[in-house]
């Protein structure tokens, strides 16, 4: 069976009584997850939903997300995940663009008051969901789908325009979960996976939810990341695998300080979503005695494309090597390979690359050229085949004709002991075109002046690269996954 939900049925047959999902003291076994998702199938059929139909899913990280997710897939339908924080016009765009039959929506989300006339409109409440499903008999098994059929339409963030729906197939997501579980984190049914990454995002879906279900592991959930709550869960639930974005690692370090904390059960951590500063990686590993494997991917690549593998040489600061079945290249504007060590655009080909953008053939043709997905990320490959992301093409700063890659400058800022978060940007300049500037948040209890931070960077990199202006703020704005949102950073509205 190629339906992604077949992984759930296989695991249920092996480990029906093992915990599948945990939220606080609430535990759902694999048998419970099987039964509840089978009832979702019956509900959807009663609404006229059939194979290939799209269904919105607007839930936070709660067990009901997994129930609905696998229920939609078992019905042969397509999941359209949505952030519960979206506003009405955004919800309407997702549903209209995907031509969805409706959605399953969290009771506190704005969608509760919209689209009530859609065939599918189920409001999910913590205490009432099981009772609502009890009205429907479970539909056993699942609707088989071809591996090339769409399983999930995952909308991109829309930083360069309206969001586009990446069509992720059953084969895309199934294979990505299999490779992640078997070659990267080596999950088994005895593992406990930390689930704070948003499940409506590809990173959380693949590396947390789908790999855990494939392996029979327990996914312990945190609806909204809070470092103190995260530390409590990591210790109390004996978490063995932590998946997070760089800001999560920084927040955990800043919260624990020099206090005692027992994370002896934690055997591996993975980081993605944004570049992990090398200094932050080393500080975390020294403090908690565990290993971080940094990787790389995008929504369009299901998402995992490359990783520092646990059984190979690890190179901090790199995104490792392509995962099994995936190829990567560094190309110039014409699509030709550039020599090792030189900067170009990362291109990816393999089982993980999306089918295309939903109803956007022009955008698909622009993004996938001769089978290679052009990522828009700048990077380089070394002689050993390890890749390093330099920056997004659109984030590069051109100062007086010189290319400045913000990540390089940010790495130096993170080496300052007072810095917790940093973002380097380009601001318009009358004669240089752009000037390099930095926005920084300090660690709790730490102090530093803009001049001090500027001189710290100036002493370590070329003169054209260091930030001429540094602003210190309380915290940098972040997106749903915890990734720093440079486009949302407000700096003084003046030309420098």
C-alpha positions in Angstrom: 0.0 0.0 0.0 1.4 3.4 -1.0 -1.0 5.5 1.1 1.2 7.3 3.7 -1.4 6.3 6.3 -0.4 2.6 5.7 2.5 3.3 8.1 0.0 3.7 10.9 -1.8 0.4 10.1 1.5 -1.5 10.1 2.5 0.0 13.4 -0.9 -0.8 15.0 -0.5 -4.4 14.0 2.8 -4.5 15.8 2.4 -2.3 18.8 -1.4 -1.7 19.4 -0.9 -0.9 23.1 2.2 1.2 23.0 1.7 5.0 23.5 1.5 6.9 20.2 0.8 10.4 21.4 1.1 12.2 24.7 0.0 15.6 25.8 0.7 16.2 29.5 -1.0 13.3 31.4 -3.1 12.4 28.4 -1.9 9.3 26.5 -3.3 7.9 23.3 -2.2 4.4 22.2 -1.7 3.3 18.6 -4.9 1.3 18.9 -6.8 4.4 20.0 -5.2 6.4 17.2 -6.3 3.8 14.7 -9.9 3.7 15.9 -10.3 7.5 16.1 -8.8 8.1 12.6 -11.0 5.4 11.2 -14.0 7.2 12.6 -12.8 10.4 10.8 -13.0 8.5 7.6 -16.6 7.7 8.2 -17.3 11.3 9.0 -15.7 12.6 5.9 -17.6 10.1 3.7 -20.8 11.3 5.3 -19.8 14.7 4.0 -19.3 13.5 0.5 -15.5 13.6 0.7 -13.8 11.1 -1.7 -10.3 10.3 -3.0 -8.4 13.3 -4.1 -10.6 15.8 -2.4 -8.9 18.5 -0.3 -9.7 19.0 3.4 -8.3 21.8 5.5 -6.7 20.9 8.9 -6.3 23.9 11.2 -5.2 22.5 14.6 -2.2 23.1 16.9 0.1 20.4 18.3 -2.6 18.3 20.0 -3.4 14.5 19.6 -6.4 15.5 17.5 -4.1 16.7 14.8 -2.7 13.2 14.2 -6.2 11.7 14.4 -7.5 14.1 11.7 -4.4 14.0 9.6 -4.4 10.2 9.3 -8.1 10.1 9.0 -8.0 12.4 5.9 -5.2 10.3 4.4 -7.0 7.0 5.1 -10.1 8.4 3.2 -7.8 9.0 0.2 -8.2 12.7 0.5 -5.6 15.4 0.6 -4.5 17.3 3.8 -4.2 21.1 3.6 -2.5 22.0 6.8 -3.1 25.6 8.2 -1.6 27.5 11.0 -4.3 28.0 13.7 -3.2 31.7 14.0 -4.2 32.6 10.5 -6.9 35.3 10.1 -10.1 35.0 8.2 -8.9 36.3 4.8 -5.9 34.0 5.0 -8.1 31.0 5.8 -10.3 31.9 2.9 -7.3 32.0 0.6 -6.1 28.6 1.6 -9.5 27.0 1.2 -10.4 28.8 -2.0 -7.0 28.2 -3.7 -7.0 24.5 -2.8 -10.7 24.1 -3.6 -11.1 22.4 -0.3 -14.4 20.7 0.8 -14.0 22.5 4.1 -11.9 21.9 7.2 -11.5 20.5 10.7 -10.7 23.5 12.8 -9.6 24.0 16.4 -12.2 25.6 18.6 -10.3 28.8 19.4 -9.2 29.4 15.7 -10.8 32.2 13.7 -12.0 29.6 11.2 -14.7 28.6 13.7 -16.8 31.5 12.4 -16.1 31.1 8.7 -17.1 28.7 6.0 -19.9 27.0 7.9 -21.7 26.1 4.7 -18.9 24.0 3.4 -19.6 20.3 3.3 -16.9 19.7 5.9 -16.9 21.9 9.0 -16.0 20.1 12.2 -15.0 22.2 15.2 -12.5 20.3 17.3 -12.6 20.8 21.1 -10.2 19.1 23.6 -12.9 17.4 25.6 -15.6 16.9 22.9 -13.8 15.5 19.9 -14.0 11.9 21.0 -17.7 12.2 21.8 -18.3 13.8 18.3 -16.5 10.9 16.6 -18.3 8.3 18.7 -21.4 9.0 16.5 -19.5 7.4 13.6 -18.6 3.8 13.2 -15.0 3.2 12.3 -14.2 2.5 8.6 -11.4 -0.1 8.7 -8.4 -0.1 6.4 -7.8 2.8 4.0 -8.2 3.9 0.4 -5.1 2.9 -1.5 -3.5 5.6 -3.5 -0.8 5.7 -6.1 2.6 6.9 -4.9 2.4 9.9 -7.2 -0.9 11.0 -5.9 -1.0 14.1 -3.7 -1.1 13.5 0.1 -0.6 17.0 1.4 -0.7 20.5 -0.1 1.6 22.5 2.0 1.5 26.3 1.4 4.7 28.2 1.4 5.1 31.2 3.6 4.6 33.7 0.8 7.6 35.8 1.6 7.9 36.7 -2.1 4.2 37.0 -2.9 1.0 35.0 -2.4 1.6 31.5 -0.9 2.0 28.7 -3.3 0.8 25.2 -2.5 3.5 22.6 -2.7 2.1 19.2 -3.8 3.7 16.6 -1.6 2.9 13.0 -2.7 2.5 9.9 -0.7 5.9 8.7 -2.0 7.5 12.0 -1.2 6.4 11.9 2.5 6.6 8.2 3.0 10.2 7.9 1.7 11.3 11.0 3.5 10.0 9.6 6.8 11.6 6.2 6.1 15.1 7.7 5.4 14.8 10.1 8.3 13.9 7.3 10.8 16.3 4.7 9.5 19.5 6.5 8.6 19.4 9.8 10.6 17.9 9.3 14.0 17.6 5.5 14.1 14.1 5.5 15.7 12.6 2.4 17.3 9.4 1.7 19.2 11.2 2.5 22.5 12.0 6.1 21.6 10.2 9.2 22.8 10.1 12.1 20.3 9.7 15.7 21.3 6.9 17.3 19.4 7.1 21.1 19.6 7.7 21.7 15.9 4.4 22.8 14.4 2.7 19.8 12.8 1.1 22.0 10.1 4.7 22.5 8.8 6.7 19.9 6.9 9.5 19.7 9.4 7.2 18.7 12.2 5.1 16.4 10.0 8.1 14.4 8.7 10.7 14.4 11.4 8.3 14.2 14.3 4.9 12.8 13.5 5.5 10.6 10.5 8.8 9.2 11.6 7.4 8.4 15.1 4.4 6.7 13.7 6.5 4.7 11.2 8.7 3.5 14.0 6.1 2.9 16.7 7.7 5.7 18.9 5.8 8.0 21.2 5.4 11.6 20.2 5.1 13.8 23.2 3.5 17.1 22.3 3.9 20.8 23.2 1.2 23.0 21.6 3.3 26.1 21.8 7.0 26.2 22.4 8.0 27.4 25.9 11.6 26.6 27.0 10.6 26.0 30.7 7.8 23.6 29.7 10.1 22.0 27.1 12.7 21.3 29.8 10.0 19.8 32.0 8.8 17.5 29.2 12.3 16.5 28.2 13.1 15.3 31.7 9.8 14.0 32.9 9.0 12.1 29.7 12.5 10.8 29.1 12.7 12.2 25.6 15.3 10.5 23.5 15.0 12.6 20.3 14.7 16.3 20.1 13.9 18.1 16.8 14.0 21.9 16.7 15.0 25.1 15.1 18.0 27.1 16.2 16.0 29.6 18.3 14.7 26.6 20.4 18.2 25.5 21.2 19.1 29.1 22.2 16.0 29.4 24.4 16.7 26.2 26.2 20.3 27.2 26.9 19.2 30.7 28.2 16.5 29.2 30.4 18.5 26.4 32.1 21.5 28.7 32.8 23.8 26.9 35.3 21.0 25.0 37.0 20.8 21.2 37.3 18.8 19.4 34.6 18.9 15.7 33.7 18.7 15.0 30.0 20.6 11.7 30.1 17.8 10.0 28.1 18.4 12.4 25.2 20.6 10.6 22.6 20.2 12.8 19.5 19.1 16.2 18.5 18.4 17.5 15.0 18.3 21.0 13.8 16.8 22.5 10.7 14.6 25.3 9.4 17.4 27.9 9.5 21.2 27.9 9.8 22.4 26.8 13.3 25.2 29.1 14.5 28.3 27.0 15.2 28.9 28.6 18.6 25.3 27.8 19.6 25.8 24.2 18.6 29.0 23.8 20.6 27.5 25.5 23.7 24.4 23.3 23.6 26.4 20.1 23.2 28.8 21.0 26.1 25.9 22.0 28.4 23.7 18.9 27.8 26.2 16.3 26.7 24.3 15.3 23.5 24.9 15.6 19.8 23.2 17.9 17.3 22.8 16.8 13.7 22.2 19.8 11.4 20.3 19.3 8.2 18.6 21.2 5.4 15.4 21.1 3.5 12.4 23.0 2.3 8.6 22.6 2.2 9.1 21.6 -1.5 11.5 18.8 -0.6 9.2 17.1 2.0 11.4 18.6 3.7 14.7 16.7 4.4 17.3 16.9 1.6 20.7 16.7 3.4 22.0 16.0 6.9 25.1 15.4 9.0 24.7 11.7 9.3 25.3 10.1 12.7 27.6 7.4 11.3 29.8 9.7 9.2 32.1 12.6 9.9 30.1 15.5 11.2 31.1 19.0 10.1 29.5 21.8 12.3 28.4 24.7 10.2 27.5 22.5 7.3 24.2 20.9 6.3 26.0 17.6 5.7 25.6 15.4 2.7 22.4 14.5 0.7 20.2 11.8 2.2 19.8 8.4 0.6 18.1 8.7 -2.8 18.7 12.5 -3.1 21.2 14.4 -5.2 22.4 18.0 -4.8 24.3 20.4 -6.9 25.6 23.9 -6.7 24.8 25.8 -10.0 25.2 29.2 -11.6 22.5 31.3 -13.2 22.6 29.1 -16.3 22.2 25.9 -14.3 25.8 24.8 -14.8 27.8 23.3 -12.0 30.3 25.6 -10.2 33.6 24.3 -8.9 33.8 23.1 -5.3 34.3 25.9 -2.9 32.5 28.5 -5.0 29.1 29.9 -4.2 26.1 29.1 -6.3 22.4 28.1 -6.0 21.6 24.8 -4.4 19.6 22.5 -6.7 18.0 19.2 -5.6 16.7 16.1 -7.3 15.3 12.9 -5.8 12.3 11.2 -4.2 11.7 14.1 -1.9 11.0 16.8 -4.5 7.4 17.9 -4.7 5.1 17.0 -7.7 4.7 20.8 -8.4 2.8 23.8 -7.2 -0.9 23.4 -7.0 -2.6 25.0 -10.0 0.6 26.9 -10.8 2.2 25.3 -13.9 4.3 28.4 -14.6 5.7 28.5 -11.1 6.4 24.8 -11.3 8.3 25.1 -14.5 10.3 28.0 -13.1 11.2 26.0 -9.9 11.8 22.6 -11.4 14.2 22.6 -14.4 15.1 19.3 -16.0 14.0 17.5 -12.8 16.1 19.7 -10.5 14.4 21.9 -8.0 16.1 25.3 -7.8 15.9 26.3 -4.1 16.9 29.9 -4.2 19.4 29.2 -1.5 23.1 30.1 -2.0 25.7 27.6 -0.9 28.9 25.8 -1.6 30.2 22.2 -1.6 33.6 21.2 -0.2 36.0 18.6 -1.5 34.4 15.9 0.8 30.9 16.6 -0.6 29.6 18.5 2.4 27.3 21.4 1.7 27.2 24.8 3.5 24.3 27.3 3.1 25.6 30.8 2.7 22.2 32.5 2.5 19.0 33.0 0.6 19.6 34.6 -2.7 17.2 37.4 -1.7 18.9 38.0 1.6 22.4 38.7 0.2 23.5 42.2 0.7 25.5 44.0 -2.1 27.6 46.7 -0.6 29.5 48.9 -3.0 29.6 46.0 -5.5 30.8 43.4 -2.9 28.6 40.5 -1.9 28.0 40.2 1.8 26.3 37.0 3.1 24.4 37.8 6.3 24.9 34.3 7.8 28.7 34.8 7.8 28.3 38.0 9.8 25.7 36.5 12.1 28.1 33.6 13.0 30.6 36.2 14.3 27.9 38.0 16.3 26.8 34.7 17.9 30.3 34.2 19.2 29.9 37.2 21.4 29.0 35.9 24.9 26.2 38.5 25.3 24.3 37.7 22.1 21.2 35.5 22.1 19.8 36.2 18.7 21.1 38.1 15.7 19.9 39.0 12.2 22.0 40.9 9.6 20.2 42.9 6.9 20.8 45.3 4.1 19.5 48.9 4.2 19.4 51.3 1.3 22.5 53.5 1.0 22.9 56.7 -1.1 26.2 55.8 -2.7 26.9 52.1 -1.8 23.5 50.8 -2.8 23.2 48.9 0.5 24.7 49.1 3.9 25.2 46.2 6.3 23.2 46.5 9.6 22.5 44.1 12.5 19.6 43.7 14.9 20.5 41.8 18.1 18.8 40.5 21.2 20.9 39.8 24.3 21.0 36.8 26.6 19.2 37.2 30.0 21.3 39.2 32.4 23.9 40.0 29.8 25.0 43.5 28.6 26.7 44.9 25.6 26.6 48.2 23.6 26.1 48.6 19.9 29.6 49.9 19.6 31.0 46.9 21.4 29.2 44.5 19.1 30.2 46.4 16.0 33.9 46.3 17.0 33.6 42.6 17.9 32.6 41.9 14.3 34.9 44.5 12.7 38.0 42.8 14.3 37.3 39.5 12.7 36.0 40.0 9.1 36.8 42.2 6.1 36.0 45.8 6.4 33.2 45.8 3.8 31.3 43.1 5.7 30.9 44.4 9.3 27.6 46.1 10.3 27.9 49.9 10.5 24.7 50.1 12.5 23.7 47.7 15.3 20.3 47.9 17.1 19.6 46.0 20.3 16.0 44.9 20.9 14.3 42.6 23.4 13.6 39.8 21.0 13.6 39.2 17.3 10.3 38.4 15.5 9.7 34.7 14.7 7.4 32.7 12.5 5.3 29.7 13.4 8.3 27.3 13.5 10.4 29.6 15.6 12.5 30.8 12.6 13.6 34.4 12.8 11.6 36.5 10.3 13.9 39.1 8.8 11.1 40.7 6.8 9.3 41.5 10.1 12.2 43.3 11.7 11.6 47.0 12.2 14.7 49.3 12.1 14.7 53.1 12.1 13.0 54.3 8.9 15.9 56.2 7.5 18.3 55.8 4.7 21.9 55.4 5.9 
